[in-house]
Amino acid sequence: MKTQMEVIHKHLDEHKYLRNIGDKEEAVSSFIHDYGWLIRELYCTRICEKRSGCDIAMELSKSGDLLSNRKK
């Protein structure tokens, strides 16, 4: 959760500006709605130390790992 919050806080002001959102709580909610799935996928499939034995990480790797299909 700490990693996810760091990403949100790092990009929140830009998100507020681009989405024309004045309220911080609304901006956090909007950011999570727009990008939360991507943050979770990247964390679970690439960063988490327990990913090799985690059912969620394994399922995300099989069903939606965006990085494995990246064009070079």
PQR file with spaces between the fields and no chain letter, atoms N, CA, C, O and H, PARSE charges and radii, in Angstrom:
ATOM       1  N    MET     1       0.817   -1.190    0.000 -0.4000 1.5000
ATOM       2  CA   MET     1       0.000    0.000    0.000 -0.0000 2.0000
ATOM       3  C    MET     1       0.868    1.264    0.000  0.5500 1.7000
ATOM       4  O    MET     1       0.499    2.274   -0.600 -0.5500 1.4000
ATOM       5  N    LYS     2       2.011    1.205    0.670 -0.4000 1.5000
ATOM       6  CA   LYS     2       2.900    2.360    0.722 -0.0000 2.0000
ATOM       7  C    LYS     2       3.363    2.754   -0.683  0.5500 1.7000
ATOM       8  O    LYS     2       3.380    3.937   -1.026 -0.5500 1.4000
ATOM       9  H    LYS     2       2.311    0.385    1.157  0.4000 1.0000
ATOM      10  N    THR     3       3.733    1.771   -1.485 -0.4000 1.5000
ATOM      11  CA   THR     3       4.194    2.045   -2.849 -0.0000 2.0000
ATOM      12  C    THR     3       3.086    2.686   -3.673  0.5500 1.7000
ATOM      13  O    THR     3       3.330    3.645   -4.405 -0.5500 1.4000
ATOM      14  H    THR     3       3.719    0.811   -1.207  0.4000 1.0000
ATOM      15  N    GLN     4       1.881    2.166   -3.558 -0.4000 1.5000
ATOM      16  CA   GLN     4       0.754    2.713   -4.306 -0.0000 2.0000
ATOM      17  C    GLN     4       0.492    4.170   -3.921  0.5500 1.7000
ATOM      18  O    GLN     4       0.259    5.013   -4.787 -0.5500 1.4000
ATOM      19  H    GLN     4       1.683    1.387   -2.963  0.4000 1.0000
ATOM      20  N    MET     5       0.532    4.465   -2.615 -0.4000 1.5000
ATOM      21  CA   MET     5       0.284    5.823   -2.152 -0.0000 2.0000
ATOM      22  C    MET     5       1.389    6.774   -2.622  0.5500 1.7000
ATOM      23  O    MET     5       1.114    7.933   -2.933 -0.5500 1.4000
ATOM      24  H    MET     5       0.722    3.780   -1.911  0.4000 1.0000
ATOM      25  N    GLU     6       2.616    6.300   -2.676 -0.4000 1.5000
ATOM      26  CA   GLU     6       3.711    7.136   -3.177 -0.0000 2.0000
ATOM      27  C    GLU     6       3.475    7.521   -4.629  0.5500 1.7000
ATOM      28  O    GLU     6       3.721    8.664   -5.015 -0.5500 1.4000
ATOM      29  H    GLU     6       2.839    5.358   -2.423  0.4000 1.0000
ATOM      30  N    VAL     7       3.003    6.581   -5.436 -0.4000 1.5000
ATOM      31  CA   VAL     7       2.717    6.858   -6.843 -0.0000 2.0000
ATOM      32  C    VAL     7       1.587    7.877   -6.951  0.5500 1.7000
ATOM      33  O    VAL     7       1.679    8.827   -7.729 -0.5500 1.4000
ATOM      34  H    VAL     7       2.803    5.653   -5.122  0.4000 1.0000
ATOM      35  N    ILE     8       0.533    7.685   -6.180 -0.4000 1.5000
ATOM      36  CA   ILE     8      -0.598    8.611   -6.227 -0.0000 2.0000
ATOM      37  C    ILE     8      -0.147   10.019   -5.849  0.5500 1.7000
ATOM      38  O    ILE     8      -0.438   10.978   -6.564 -0.5500 1.4000
ATOM      39  H    ILE     8       0.459    6.914   -5.548  0.4000 1.0000
ATOM      40  N    HIS     9       0.558   10.145   -4.733 -0.4000 1.5000
ATOM      41  CA   HIS     9       0.989   11.475   -4.287 -0.0000 2.0000
ATOM      42  C    HIS     9       1.956   12.131   -5.268  0.5500 1.7000
ATOM      43  O    HIS     9       1.936   13.350   -5.438 -0.5500 1.4000
ATOM      44  H    HIS     9       0.795    9.367   -4.153  0.4000 1.0000
ATOM      45  N    LYS    10       2.785   11.346   -5.900 -0.4000 1.5000
ATOM      46  CA   LYS    10       3.743   11.883   -6.867 -0.0000 2.0000
ATOM      47  C    LYS    10       3.036   12.516   -8.066  0.5500 1.7000
ATOM      48  O    LYS    10       3.497   13.524   -8.601 -0.5500 1.4000
ATOM      49  H    LYS    10       2.802   10.356   -5.762  0.4000 1.0000
ATOM      50  N    HIS    11       1.925   11.928   -8.484 -0.4000 1.5000
ATOM      51  CA   HIS    11       1.249   12.363   -9.712 -0.0000 2.0000
ATOM      52  C    HIS    11      -0.080   13.076   -9.470  0.5500 1.7000
ATOM      53  O    HIS    11      -0.759   13.438  -10.431 -0.5500 1.4000
ATOM      54  H    HIS    11       1.550   11.108   -8.049  0.4000 1.0000
ATOM      55  N    LEU    12      -0.463   13.284   -8.231 -0.4000 1.5000
ATOM      56  CA   LEU    12      -1.791   13.810   -7.927 -0.0000 2.0000
ATOM      57  C    LEU    12      -1.994   15.234   -8.446  0.5500 1.7000
ATOM      58  O    LEU    12      -3.038   15.522   -9.031 -0.5500 1.4000
ATOM      59  H    LEU    12       0.089   12.990   -7.450  0.4000 1.0000
ATOM      60  N    ASP    13      -1.036   16.121   -8.251 -0.4000 1.5000
ATOM      61  CA   ASP    13      -1.213   17.503   -8.716 -0.0000 2.0000
ATOM      62  C    ASP    13      -1.401   17.569  -10.225  0.5500 1.7000
ATOM      63  O    ASP    13      -2.244   18.318  -10.718 -0.5500 1.4000
ATOM      64  H    ASP    13      -0.188   15.887   -7.776  0.4000 1.0000
ATOM      65  N    GLU    14      -0.622   16.792  -10.951 -0.4000 1.5000
ATOM      66  CA   GLU    14      -0.775   16.759  -12.406 -0.0000 2.0000
ATOM      67  C    GLU    14      -2.145   16.200  -12.796  0.5500 1.7000
ATOM      68  O    GLU    14      -2.798   16.707  -13.708 -0.5500 1.4000
ATOM      69  H    GLU    14       0.062   16.183  -10.550  0.4000 1.0000
ATOM      70  N    HIS    15      -2.569   15.150  -12.095 -0.4000 1.5000
ATOM      71  CA   HIS    15      -3.885   14.561  -12.367 -0.0000 2.0000
ATOM      72  C    HIS    15      -4.994   15.583  -12.101  0.5500 1.7000
ATOM      73  O    HIS    15      -5.933   15.708  -12.887 -0.5500 1.4000
ATOM      74  H    HIS    15      -2.039   14.738  -11.354  0.4000 1.0000
ATOM      75  N    LYS    16      -4.878   16.307  -10.994 -0.4000 1.5000
ATOM      76  CA   LYS    16      -5.867   17.343  -10.664 -0.0000 2.0000
ATOM      77  C    LYS    16      -5.929   18.384  -11.774  0.5500 1.7000
ATOM      78  O    LYS    16      -7.013   18.785  -12.195 -0.5500 1.4000
ATOM      79  H    LYS    16      -4.115   16.206  -10.355  0.4000 1.0000
ATOM      80  N    TYR    17      -4.782   18.813  -12.240 -0.4000 1.5000
ATOM      81  CA   TYR    17      -4.725   19.827  -13.290 -0.0000 2.0000
ATOM      82  C    TYR    17      -5.332   19.302  -14.599  0.5500 1.7000
ATOM      83  O    TYR    17      -6.176   19.961  -15.206 -0.5500 1.4000
ATOM      84  H    TYR    17      -3.900   18.487  -11.898  0.4000 1.0000
ATOM      85  N    LEU    18      -4.900   18.126  -15.022 -0.4000 1.5000
ATOM      86  CA   LEU    18      -5.365   17.580  -16.298 -0.0000 2.0000
ATOM      87  C    LEU    18      -6.845   17.233  -16.302  0.5500 1.7000
ATOM      88  O    LEU    18      -7.504   17.320  -17.338 -0.5500 1.4000
ATOM      89  H    LEU    18      -4.214   17.590  -14.530  0.4000 1.0000
ATOM      90  N    ARG    19      -7.371   16.839  -15.144 -0.4000 1.5000
ATOM      91  CA   ARG    19      -8.790   16.478  -15.047 -0.0000 2.0000
ATOM      92  C    ARG    19      -9.655   17.643  -14.554  0.5500 1.7000
ATOM      93  O    ARG    19     -10.871   17.519  -14.410 -0.5500 1.4000
ATOM      94  H    ARG    19      -6.836   16.768  -14.302  0.4000 1.0000
ATOM      95  N    ASN    20      -8.995   18.776  -14.300 -0.4000 1.5000
ATOM      96  CA   ASN    20      -9.684   19.973  -13.805 -0.0000 2.0000
ATOM      97  C    ASN    20     -10.474   19.667  -12.524  0.5500 1.7000
ATOM      98  O    ASN    20     -11.664   19.963  -12.418 -0.5500 1.4000
ATOM      99  H    ASN    20      -8.007   18.877  -14.416  0.4000 1.0000
ATOM     100  N    ILE    21      -9.777   19.072  -11.567 -0.4000 1.5000
ATOM     101  CA   ILE    21     -10.361   18.700  -10.283 -0.0000 2.0000
ATOM     102  C    ILE    21      -9.718   19.569   -9.209  0.5500 1.7000
ATOM     103  O    ILE    21      -8.492   19.624   -9.106 -0.5500 1.4000
ATOM     104  H    ILE    21      -8.810   18.832  -11.654  0.4000 1.0000
ATOM     105  N    GLY    22     -10.533   20.244   -8.413 -0.4000 1.5000
ATOM     106  CA   GLY    22     -10.010   21.111   -7.371 -0.0000 2.0000
ATOM     107  C    GLY    22      -9.845   20.438   -6.026  0.5500 1.7000
ATOM     108  O    GLY    22      -8.951   20.793   -5.258 -0.5500 1.4000
ATOM     109  H    GLY    22     -11.528   20.200   -8.496  0.4000 1.0000
ATOM     110  N    ASP    23     -10.693   19.475   -5.733 -0.4000 1.5000
ATOM     111  CA   ASP    23     -10.708   18.814   -4.432 -0.0000 2.0000
ATOM     112  C    ASP    23      -9.727   17.639   -4.390  0.5500 1.7000
ATOM     113  O    ASP    23      -9.724   16.791   -5.281 -0.5500 1.4000
ATOM     114  H    ASP    23     -11.420   19.187   -6.357  0.4000 1.0000
ATOM     115  N    LYS    24      -8.894   17.599   -3.341 -0.4000 1.5000
ATOM     116  CA   LYS    24      -7.878   16.550   -3.236 -0.0000 2.0000
ATOM     117  C    LYS    24      -8.503   15.161   -3.120  0.5500 1.7000
ATOM     118  O    LYS    24      -8.060   14.227   -3.789 -0.5500 1.4000
ATOM     119  H    LYS    24      -8.896   18.289   -2.616  0.4000 1.0000
ATOM     120  N    GLU    25      -9.521   15.015   -2.283 -0.4000 1.5000
ATOM     121  CA   GLU    25     -10.154   13.697   -2.109 -0.0000 2.0000
ATOM     122  C    GLU    25     -10.801   13.210   -3.404  0.5500 1.7000
ATOM     123  O    GLU    25     -10.723   12.026   -3.730 -0.5500 1.4000
ATOM     124  H    GLU    25      -9.881   15.774   -1.740  0.4000 1.0000
ATOM     125  N    GLU    26     -11.424   14.097   -4.122 -0.4000 1.5000
ATOM     126  CA   GLU    26     -12.019   13.736   -5.415 -0.0000 2.0000
ATOM     127  C    GLU    26     -10.928   13.329   -6.413  0.5500 1.7000
ATOM     128  O    GLU    26     -11.108   12.407   -7.208 -0.5500 1.4000
ATOM     129  H    GLU    26     -11.487   15.059   -3.857  0.4000 1.0000
ATOM     130  N    ALA    27      -9.797   14.035   -6.353 -0.4000 1.5000
ATOM     131  CA   ALA    27      -8.680   13.713   -7.253 -0.0000 2.0000
ATOM     132  C    ALA    27      -8.093   12.345   -6.937  0.5500 1.7000
ATOM     133  O    ALA    27      -7.761   11.589   -7.850 -0.5500 1.4000
ATOM     134  H    ALA    27      -9.650   14.784   -5.706  0.4000 1.0000
ATOM     135  N    VAL    28      -7.959   12.015   -5.647 -0.4000 1.5000
ATOM     136  CA   VAL    28      -7.445   10.699   -5.255 -0.0000 2.0000
ATOM     137  C    VAL    28      -8.396    9.611   -5.748  0.5500 1.7000
ATOM     138  O    VAL    28      -7.966    8.603   -6.309 -0.5500 1.4000
ATOM     139  H    VAL    28      -8.228   12.629   -4.905  0.4000 1.0000
ATOM     140  N    SER    29      -9.674    9.825   -5.536 -0.4000 1.5000
ATOM     141  CA   SER    29     -10.679    8.849   -5.990 -0.0000 2.0000
ATOM     142  C    SER    29     -10.628    8.673   -7.508  0.5500 1.7000
ATOM     143  O    SER    29     -10.695    7.551   -8.011 -0.5500 1.4000
ATOM     144  H    SER    29     -10.023   10.644   -5.081  0.4000 1.0000
ATOM     145  N    SER    30     -10.512    9.770   -8.221 -0.4000 1.5000
ATOM     146  CA   SER    30     -10.434    9.723   -9.680 -0.0000 2.0000
ATOM     147  C    SER    30      -9.171    9.002  -10.153  0.5500 1.7000
ATOM     148  O    SER    30      -9.218    8.205  -11.090 -0.5500 1.4000
ATOM     149  H    SER    30     -10.458   10.681   -7.812  0.4000 1.0000
ATOM     150  N    PHE    31      -8.048    9.287   -9.501 -0.4000 1.5000
ATOM     151  CA   PHE    31      -6.779    8.655   -9.863 -0.0000 2.0000
ATOM     152  C    PHE    31      -6.864    7.150   -9.658  0.5500 1.7000
ATOM     153  O    PHE    31      -6.455    6.375  -10.523 -0.5500 1.4000
ATOM     154  H    PHE    31      -8.009    9.934   -8.740  0.4000 1.0000
ATOM     155  N    ILE    32      -7.398    6.736   -8.506 -0.4000 1.5000
ATOM     156  CA   ILE    32      -7.537    5.301   -8.224 -0.0000 2.0000
ATOM     157  C    ILE    32      -8.463    4.644   -9.236  0.5500 1.7000
ATOM     158  O    ILE    32      -8.188    3.541   -9.709 -0.5500 1.4000
ATOM     159  H    ILE    32      -7.730    7.365   -7.803  0.4000 1.0000
ATOM     160  N    HIS    33      -9.549    5.312   -9.567 -0.4000 1.5000
ATOM     161  CA   HIS    33     -10.484    4.770  -10.559 -0.0000 2.0000
ATOM     162  C    HIS    33      -9.804    4.612  -11.915  0.5500 1.7000
ATOM     163  O    HIS    33      -9.989    3.602  -12.593 -0.5500 1.4000
ATOM     164  H    HIS    33      -9.772    6.207   -9.182  0.4000 1.0000
ATOM     165  N    ASP    34      -9.013    5.617  -12.308 -0.4000 1.5000
ATOM     166  CA   ASP    34      -8.372    5.594  -13.623 -0.0000 2.0000
ATOM     167  C    ASP    34      -7.158    4.675  -13.704  0.5500 1.7000
ATOM     168  O    ASP    34      -6.951    4.010  -14.719 -0.5500 1.4000
ATOM     169  H    ASP    34      -8.863    6.437  -11.757  0.4000 1.0000
ATOM     170  N    TYR    35      -6.347    4.633  -12.632 -0.4000 1.5000
ATOM     171  CA   TYR    35      -5.056    3.953  -12.707 -0.0000 2.0000
ATOM     172  C    TYR    35      -4.808    2.883  -11.649  0.5500 1.7000
ATOM     173  O    TYR    35      -3.770    2.222  -11.674 -0.5500 1.4000
ATOM     174  H    TYR    35      -6.515    5.173  -11.807  0.4000 1.0000
ATOM     175  N    GLY    36      -5.735    2.705  -10.732 -0.4000 1.5000
ATOM     176  CA   GLY    36      -5.530    1.747   -9.649 -0.0000 2.0000
ATOM     177  C    GLY    36      -5.252    0.334  -10.132  0.5500 1.7000
ATOM     178  O    GLY    36      -4.405   -0.362   -9.571 -0.5500 1.4000
ATOM     179  H    GLY    36      -6.578    3.242  -10.711  0.4000 1.0000
ATOM     180  N    TRP    37      -5.949   -0.087  -11.155 -0.4000 1.5000
ATOM     181  CA   TRP    37      -5.755   -1.440  -11.690 -0.0000 2.0000
ATOM     182  C    TRP    37      -4.333   -1.619  -12.206  0.5500 1.7000
ATOM     183  O    TRP    37      -3.736   -2.683  -12.045 -0.5500 1.4000
ATOM     184  H    TRP    37      -6.636    0.478  -11.611  0.4000 1.0000
ATOM     185  N    LEU    38      -3.795   -0.574  -12.824 -0.4000 1.5000
ATOM     186  CA   LEU    38      -2.446   -0.654  -13.380 -0.0000 2.0000
ATOM     187  C    LEU    38      -1.389   -0.671  -12.274  0.5500 1.7000
ATOM     188  O    LEU    38      -0.414   -1.419  -12.349 -0.5500 1.4000
ATOM     189  H    LEU    38      -4.280    0.291  -12.954  0.4000 1.0000
ATOM     190  N    ILE    39      -1.590    0.148  -11.265 -0.4000 1.5000
ATOM     191  CA   ILE    39      -0.667    0.162  -10.134 -0.0000 2.0000
ATOM     192  C    ILE    39      -0.648   -1.205   -9.459  0.5500 1.7000
ATOM     193  O    ILE    39       0.415   -1.726   -9.121 -0.5500 1.4000
ATOM     194  H    ILE    39      -2.382    0.755  -11.205  0.4000 1.0000
ATOM     195  N    ARG    40      -1.836   -1.782   -9.264 -0.4000 1.5000
ATOM     196  CA   ARG    40      -1.908   -3.097   -8.615 -0.0000 2.0000
ATOM     197  C    ARG    40      -1.219   -4.157   -9.464  0.5500 1.7000
ATOM     198  O    ARG    40      -0.453   -4.970   -8.946 -0.5500 1.4000
ATOM     199  H    ARG    40      -2.700   -1.359   -9.538  0.4000 1.0000
ATOM     200  N    GLU    41      -1.485   -4.150  -10.756 -0.4000 1.5000
ATOM     201  CA   GLU    41      -0.874   -5.156  -11.625 -0.0000 2.0000
ATOM     202  C    GLU    41       0.646   -5.055  -11.604  0.5500 1.7000
ATOM     203  O    GLU    41       1.334   -6.068  -11.474 -0.5500 1.4000
ATOM     204  H    GLU    41      -2.107   -3.490  -11.177  0.4000 1.0000
ATOM     205  N    LEU    42       1.167   -3.857  -11.730 -0.4000 1.5000
ATOM     206  CA   LEU    42       2.620   -3.685  -11.728 -0.0000 2.0000
ATOM     207  C    LEU    42       3.231   -4.085  -10.395  0.5500 1.7000
ATOM     208  O    LEU    42       4.263   -4.755  -10.357 -0.5500 1.4000
ATOM     209  H    LEU    42       0.608   -3.034  -11.835  0.4000 1.0000
ATOM     210  N    TYR    43       2.600   -3.680   -9.308 -0.4000 1.5000
ATOM     211  CA   TYR    43       3.132   -4.036   -7.999 -0.0000 2.0000
ATOM     212  C    TYR    43       3.084   -5.551   -7.785  0.5500 1.7000
ATOM     213  O    TYR    43       4.080   -6.168   -7.406 -0.5500 1.4000
ATOM     214  H    TYR    43       1.762   -3.136   -9.339  0.4000 1.0000
ATOM     215  N    CYS    44       1.925   -6.133   -8.031 -0.4000 1.5000
ATOM     216  CA   CYS    44       1.759   -7.569   -7.753 -0.0000 2.0000
ATOM     217  C    CYS    44       2.609   -8.453   -8.651  0.5500 1.7000
ATOM     218  O    CYS    44       3.125   -9.475   -8.197 -0.5500 1.4000
ATOM     219  H    CYS    44       1.116   -5.632   -8.339  0.4000 1.0000
ATOM     220  N    THR    45       2.765   -8.086   -9.902 -0.4000 1.5000
ATOM     221  CA   THR    45       3.467   -8.965  -10.837 -0.0000 2.0000
ATOM     222  C    THR    45       4.949   -8.650  -11.005  0.5500 1.7000
ATOM     223  O    THR    45       5.682   -9.453  -11.581 -0.5500 1.4000
ATOM     224  H    THR    45       2.346   -7.256  -10.271  0.4000 1.0000
ATOM     225  N    ARG    46       5.408   -7.496  -10.514 -0.4000 1.5000
ATOM     226  CA   ARG    46       6.803   -7.105  -10.738 -0.0000 2.0000
ATOM     227  C    ARG    46       7.570   -6.713   -9.487  0.5500 1.7000
ATOM     228  O    ARG    46       8.794   -6.839   -9.469 -0.5500 1.4000
ATOM     229  H    ARG    46       4.812   -6.843  -10.046  0.4000 1.0000
ATOM     230  N    ILE    47       6.899   -6.241   -8.436 -0.4000 1.5000
ATOM     231  CA   ILE    47       7.602   -5.671   -7.297 -0.0000 2.0000
ATOM     232  C    ILE    47       7.484   -6.520   -6.032  0.5500 1.7000
ATOM     233  O    ILE    47       8.475   -6.738   -5.335 -0.5500 1.4000
ATOM     234  H    ILE    47       5.904   -6.138   -8.451  0.4000 1.0000
ATOM     235  N    CYS    48       6.297   -6.990   -5.740 -0.4000 1.5000
ATOM     236  CA   CYS    48       6.045   -7.701   -4.485 -0.0000 2.0000
ATOM     237  C    CYS    48       6.962   -8.918   -4.337  0.5500 1.7000
ATOM     238  O    CYS    48       7.078   -9.737   -5.248 -0.5500 1.4000
ATOM     239  H    CYS    48       5.492   -6.813   -6.306  0.4000 1.0000
ATOM     240  N    GLU    49       7.598   -9.018   -3.191 -0.4000 1.5000
ATOM     241  CA   GLU    49       8.520  -10.131   -2.942 -0.0000 2.0000
ATOM     242  C    GLU    49       7.800  -11.471   -2.792  0.5500 1.7000
ATOM     243  O    GLU    49       8.427  -12.521   -2.933 -0.5500 1.4000
ATOM     244  H    GLU    49       7.503   -8.352   -2.451  0.4000 1.0000
ATOM     245  N    LYS    50       6.507  -11.454   -2.511 -0.4000 1.5000
ATOM     246  CA   LYS    50       5.734  -12.684   -2.321 -0.0000 2.0000
ATOM     247  C    LYS    50       4.995  -13.107   -3.588  0.5500 1.7000
ATOM     248  O    LYS    50       4.159  -14.010   -3.542 -0.5500 1.4000
ATOM     249  H    LYS    50       5.998  -10.601   -2.396  0.4000 1.0000
ATOM     250  N    ARG    51       5.294  -12.463   -4.720 -0.4000 1.5000
ATOM     251  CA   ARG    51       4.527  -12.706   -5.948 -0.0000 2.0000
ATOM     252  C    ARG    51       4.614  -14.135   -6.468  0.5500 1.7000
ATOM     253  O    ARG    51       3.667  -14.609   -7.096 -0.5500 1.4000
ATOM     254  H    ARG    51       5.973  -11.730   -4.757  0.4000 1.0000
ATOM     255  N    SER    52       5.714  -14.831   -6.228 -0.4000 1.5000
ATOM     256  CA   SER    52       5.865  -16.180   -6.777 -0.0000 2.0000
ATOM     257  C    SER    52       4.908  -17.181   -6.130  0.5500 1.7000
ATOM     258  O    SER    52       4.587  -18.204   -6.736 -0.5500 1.4000
ATOM     259  H    SER    52       6.483  -14.446   -5.718  0.4000 1.0000
ATOM     260  N    GLY    53       4.457  -16.905   -4.929 -0.4000 1.5000
ATOM     261  CA   GLY    53       3.522  -17.802   -4.271 -0.0000 2.0000
ATOM     262  C    GLY    53       2.140  -17.219   -4.068  0.5500 1.7000
ATOM     263  O    GLY    53       1.340  -17.757   -3.303 -0.5500 1.4000
ATOM     264  H    GLY    53       4.717  -16.074   -4.437  0.4000 1.0000
ATOM     265  N    CYS    54       1.859  -16.131   -4.741 -0.4000 1.5000
ATOM     266  CA   CYS    54       0.589  -15.416   -4.544 -0.0000 2.0000
ATOM     267  C    CYS    54      -0.386  -15.722   -5.680  0.5500 1.7000
ATOM     268  O    CYS    54      -0.067  -15.518   -6.851 -0.5500 1.4000
ATOM     269  H    CYS    54       2.509  -15.693   -5.362  0.4000 1.0000
ATOM     270  N    ASP    55      -1.562  -16.206   -5.329 -0.4000 1.5000
ATOM     271  CA   ASP    55      -2.573  -16.535   -6.335 -0.0000 2.0000
ATOM     272  C    ASP    55      -2.989  -15.307   -7.144  0.5500 1.7000
ATOM     273  O    ASP    55      -3.196  -15.397   -8.354 -0.5500 1.4000
ATOM     274  H    ASP    55      -1.821  -16.371   -4.378  0.4000 1.0000
ATOM     275  N    ILE    56      -3.110  -14.163   -6.474 -0.4000 1.5000
ATOM     276  CA   ILE    56      -3.527  -12.943   -7.174 -0.0000 2.0000
ATOM     277  C    ILE    56      -2.468  -12.535   -8.197  0.5500 1.7000
ATOM     278  O    ILE    56      -2.797  -12.224   -9.341 -0.5500 1.4000
ATOM     279  H    ILE    56      -2.941  -14.090   -5.491  0.4000 1.0000
ATOM     280  N    ALA    57      -1.213  -12.535   -7.792 -0.4000 1.5000
ATOM     281  CA   ALA    57      -0.132  -12.157   -8.711 -0.0000 2.0000
ATOM     282  C    ALA    57      -0.049  -13.123   -9.883  0.5500 1.7000
ATOM     283  O    ALA    57       0.162  -12.701  -11.021 -0.5500 1.4000
ATOM     284  H    ALA    57      -0.945  -12.788   -6.862  0.4000 1.0000
ATOM     285  N    MET    58      -0.211  -14.398   -9.620 -0.4000 1.5000
ATOM     286  CA   MET    58      -0.144  -15.385  -10.709 -0.0000 2.0000
ATOM     287  C    MET    58      -1.295  -15.186  -11.683  0.5500 1.7000
ATOM     288  O    MET    58      -1.106  -15.293  -12.894 -0.5500 1.4000
ATOM     289  H    MET    58      -0.382  -14.740   -8.696  0.4000 1.0000
ATOM     290  N    GLU    59      -2.487  -14.897  -11.166 -0.4000 1.5000
ATOM     291  CA   GLU    59      -3.641  -14.680  -12.036 -0.0000 2.0000
ATOM     292  C    GLU    59      -3.457  -13.405  -12.867  0.5500 1.7000
ATOM     293  O    GLU    59      -3.761  -13.390  -14.060 -0.5500 1.4000
ATOM     294  H    GLU    59      -2.640  -14.810  -10.182  0.4000 1.0000
ATOM     295  N    LEU    60      -2.963  -12.346  -12.238 -0.4000 1.5000
ATOM     296  CA   LEU    60      -2.705  -11.107  -12.983 -0.0000 2.0000
ATOM     297  C    LEU    60      -1.659  -11.335  -14.071  0.5500 1.7000
ATOM     298  O    LEU    60      -1.773  -10.780  -15.164 -0.5500 1.4000
ATOM     299  H    LEU    60      -2.716  -12.358  -11.269  0.4000 1.0000
ATOM     300  N    SER    61      -0.663  -12.130  -13.787 -0.4000 1.5000
ATOM     301  CA   SER    61       0.370  -12.414  -14.783 -0.0000 2.0000
ATOM     302  C    SER    61      -0.196  -13.162  -15.981  0.5500 1.7000
ATOM     303  O    SER    61       0.195  -12.910  -17.120 -0.5500 1.4000
ATOM     304  H    SER    61      -0.571  -12.580  -12.899  0.4000 1.0000
ATOM     305  N    LYS    62      -1.117  -14.082  -15.721 -0.4000 1.5000
ATOM     306  CA   LYS    62      -1.710  -14.873  -16.813 -0.0000 2.0000
ATOM     307  C    LYS    62      -2.721  -14.069  -17.612  0.5500 1.7000
ATOM     308  O    LYS    62      -2.779  -14.190  -18.835 -0.5500 1.4000
ATOM     309  H    LYS    62      -1.435  -14.287  -14.795  0.4000 1.0000
ATOM     310  N    SER    63      -3.521  -13.247  -16.937 -0.4000 1.5000
ATOM     311  CA   SER    63      -4.667  -12.645  -17.592 -0.0000 2.0000
ATOM     312  C    SER    63      -4.470  -11.219  -18.082  0.5500 1.7000
ATOM     313  O    SER    63      -5.221  -10.767  -18.946 -0.5500 1.4000
ATOM     314  H    SER    63      -3.474  -13.148  -15.943  0.4000 1.0000
ATOM     315  N    GLY    64      -3.491  -10.499  -17.561 -0.4000 1.5000
ATOM     316  CA   GLY    64      -3.433   -9.105  -17.970 -0.0000 2.0000
ATOM     317  C    GLY    64      -2.106   -8.436  -17.794  0.5500 1.7000
ATOM     318  O    GLY    64      -2.058   -7.244  -17.489 -0.5500 1.4000
ATOM     319  H    GLY    64      -2.881  -10.866  -16.859  0.4000 1.0000
ATOM     320  N    ASP    65      -1.045   -9.141  -17.970 -0.4000 1.5000
ATOM     321  CA   ASP    65       0.265   -8.548  -17.811 -0.0000 2.0000
ATOM     322  C    ASP    65       0.585   -7.708  -19.040  0.5500 1.7000
ATOM     323  O    ASP    65       1.001   -8.237  -20.070 -0.5500 1.4000
ATOM     324  H    ASP    65      -1.084  -10.109  -18.218  0.4000 1.0000
ATOM     325  N    LEU    66       0.392   -6.412  -18.930 -0.4000 1.5000
ATOM     326  CA   LEU    66       0.592   -5.525  -20.062 -0.0000 2.0000
ATOM     327  C    LEU    66       2.047   -5.448  -20.506  0.5500 1.7000
ATOM     328  O    LEU    66       2.325   -5.213  -21.682 -0.5500 1.4000
ATOM     329  H    LEU    66       0.054   -5.982  -18.093  0.4000 1.0000
ATOM     330  N    LEU    67       2.963   -5.641  -19.587 -0.4000 1.5000
ATOM     331  CA   LEU    67       4.378   -5.500  -19.927 -0.0000 2.0000
ATOM     332  C    LEU    67       4.899   -6.632  -20.800  0.5500 1.7000
ATOM     333  O    LEU    67       5.839   -6.426  -21.568 -0.5500 1.4000
ATOM     334  H    LEU    67       2.737   -5.831  -18.632  0.4000 1.0000
ATOM     335  N    SER    68       4.319   -7.811  -20.706 -0.4000 1.5000
ATOM     336  CA   SER    68       4.829   -8.938  -21.492 -0.0000 2.0000
ATOM     337  C    SER    68       4.521   -8.787  -22.979  0.5500 1.7000
ATOM     338  O    SER    68       5.204   -9.380  -23.813 -0.5500 1.4000
ATOM     339  H    SER    68       3.555   -7.978  -20.083  0.4000 1.0000
ATOM     340  N    ASN    69       3.522   -8.015  -23.311 -0.4000 1.5000
ATOM     341  CA   ASN    69       3.152   -7.829  -24.714 -0.0000 2.0000
ATOM     342  C    ASN    69       3.593   -6.476  -25.259  0.5500 1.7000
ATOM     343  O    ASN    69       3.120   -6.044  -26.310 -0.5500 1.4000
ATOM     344  H    ASN    69       2.968   -7.533  -22.633  0.4000 1.0000
ATOM     345  N    ARG    70       4.479   -5.820  -24.563 -0.4000 1.5000
ATOM     346  CA   ARG    70       4.941   -4.494  -24.948 -0.0000 2.0000
ATOM     347  C    ARG    70       5.741   -4.571  -26.243  0.5500 1.7000
ATOM     348  O    ARG    70       6.576   -5.458  -26.420 -0.5500 1.4000
ATOM     349  H    ARG    70       4.863   -6.171  -23.709  0.4000 1.0000
ATOM     350  N    LYS    71       5.476   -3.638  -27.137 -0.4000 1.5000
ATOM     351  CA   LYS    71       6.240   -3.580  -28.389 -0.0000 2.0000
ATOM     352  C    LYS    71       7.590   -2.967  -28.113  0.5500 1.7000
ATOM     353  O    LYS    71       7.711   -2.027  -27.328 -0.5500 1.4000
ATOM     354  H    LYS    71       4.798   -2.918  -26.993  0.4000 1.0000
ATOM     355  N    LYS    72       8.601   -3.501  -28.760 -0.4000 1.5000
ATOM     356  CA   LYS    72       9.973   -2.991  -28.576 -0.0000 2.0000
ATOM     357  C    LYS    72      10.403   -2.187  -29.765  0.5500 1.7000
ATOM     358  O    LYS    72      11.523   -1.678  -29.793 -0.5500 1.4000
ATOM     359  H    LYS    72       8.503   -4.265  -29.398  0.4000 1.0000
